[in-house]
Amino acid sequence: MDIPEEEQSNRMAEVLRLNLTEGKGIRAISRQTGLDRKTVRKLLGLARGKQKPKAVAERSSILAPYEDDIREALEACADIKAPAVLDRLRAKGYQGGITVVRDRLRKVRPRPKQEAFFTRSYEPGQMLQVDWADFGYAIPGCPRRVSAFVAALAHSRYLFLIFTLSQAMGSFLRCMEQALRFFGGRTVVDVFDNMKTVVLERTAHHVRFNPRFVEYAQARGFAIQACTPRRPTEKPYAERPIGTIRTRFWPGRRFIDLFDLNAQGTKWRDEIFNNLINEETGKVPSLVFQNVEKKLLEPAREGFFDTDDIESTGVSKTFRVDFDRNDYTVPWRLVHQSVLVRGNEQQVAIFLGTKRVAVHNRCWDVGKVVQDDSHEQGLLEQKPRAAAGALPPELRGLGGPAEAYFKILAANTKSLRREVQLLVLLSELYGDTPVRDAMDEVMATGHVGAEYIEYVLRYKRGLSPGPAPLKLNNAALDDIRLGEPDLASYDLPRKTLDPGEPPEGNDR
């Protein structure tokens, strides 16, 4: 039996009121009205089906006068957003809202072409793909972001993974060294993103690589290839593992420190990831690597390569140097000197010229002062300020000649501060006694000036700056002094003997 149209309209109105106004669901409406749930669902569907074309028609009619303006905006910029289009239409007299504009753009915006990709295959040992991934502040109490260094062989998909607290050049090179040792060899070419440690500048037709990394690649024997910007599909075998790390390794884990993080990461890499059947090849990376690719990798070229983080800086008046967001102390008498700071994962060493003047455990915190109490030894015993021409506290070790030297120097126009800096440098490099003797010789010729003293040390006496003598903490060995050998005996004439002639003094 058909229901009269008027009664069906009343039922639909009541169902819509309960659904839209009171927010009741199908089951609650069925209980309240006595209608079957299928009937309620059918009435709601009919109501919504009738309203949708009406709304679309209204929206289309509002924008109808502006269709050409919308298409012009899209032709000028295919990615233009609805607020920008709305601003243009307002200037033309449009009175509607942004929702209508957004719906219209969704329908008429040109769809990007679906890109087709070749299925590529790489010979064993041909390519290594490398990338960084950021994992945020993950270590308790450590205000540094954690980065994952990922390197994957393109043929076997065999993965190397290590976590670090820095993406600087030194850390990057040390990760590369560990990857080479992990794989046991090198590929023909390594592929990288446009990270600053690899690519300094890129234009449409030219790539300018980082000179230090080029030098490293030459030292180890592989070629460099940089991806096109914003094209991660050019190194998928490094990108995909990063996604797997985020979804399968990272969630729910807790780490005490970086060592703990790397211990967990190494275990997961070796026991899980490298044993997963690769979706593309259908093979297990660890098996393909061990049985096929490993023996086809070329040995990496041997030889030392400097992988330290290196920075030139000055010593502050509080005898500290700033390195990687922390301060490290040096001996107080080196104030205002220019020094070279070298850092690896464990240590920070500070050099004045060729001499190492301080070494500290590296701090991976931020804003800390790492100090050695011995660096301020003797500072409190010095007077706050000496009279003009008096020997500066930093040079007290030079003794009497230096006192006379500075009295003469103070009467002239040379910079006393510059003289102190140079003499401290020379004392550190050559020792107090040679500098004192050179100072006497310079004053005997009627001169003063650190440049004269350096000339005497370096050229007249032929001294070379170098590290301090090795101490073995054994007096018998530390006190051994070897004199210069007498080479004159090698210059004496010798009689040339016939092979068959017996030596002199031999009666047989």
PyMOL commands that set and color helices and strands:
alter all, ss='L'
color gray80, all
select helices_A, chain A and resi 5-21+26-33+37-76+82-92+98-108+169-183+211-220+232-234+236-249+258-271+273-275+285-296+332-334+373-376+393-398+400-410+416-430+432-444+450-460+475-478+488-491
alter helices_A, ss='H'
color red, helices_A
select strands_A, chain A and resi 127-134+147-153+159-164+189-192+199-202+207-209+223-226+309-314+320-323+326-329+338-343+347-352+355-361+369-370
alter strands_A, ss='S'
color yellow, strands_A
deselect
rebuild
show_as cartoon
